[in-house]
Amino acid sequence: MPEQHARHYHVSSAVVVALPAMKDDVLAALARMENVEVYGHEGGKIVVVIEGTNTGMLGEALSTISTLEGVVAANMVFEHVEPEGVTDDDHRTDAA
């Protein structure tokens, strides 16, 4: 059987700490970023979900977030990797 190279789907969560006076500006900047979604926020803490096709994409997004004006810290909390479009012997695609 030929070897298949499945693409992978990466999902990460991160906590972003923003200066309270800059929180709205940071939220607006995060909303403009591709593959980044604000999951929730309270005070100066913001939880985001970052998605991509490799770990490098997640790291690049987190690095960009950490350089936003008003961000004090941005730390990855969790990363999960799933193969995309994995097929079994019957050539059926796994449903997510």
C-alpha angles and dihedrals in degrees: 000000000000116000113252122211105212120203115235132225115214125200124183136177122211138180116226119196114205133183104262092234090054099042095106091050091049091048090051092050091049091050089057094053120100117238092012123109128182107230096183145324140203127176107333095331119100126185114209135183117216122195132190148135096259142019091254091063090053092048092048092051091048091049090051091049091051090057095052114118109260096025114125097179141355117194130179110230104179140005128192127186126201128178112242121230097359110182129203127211091283090057092241119147116236112245117231 
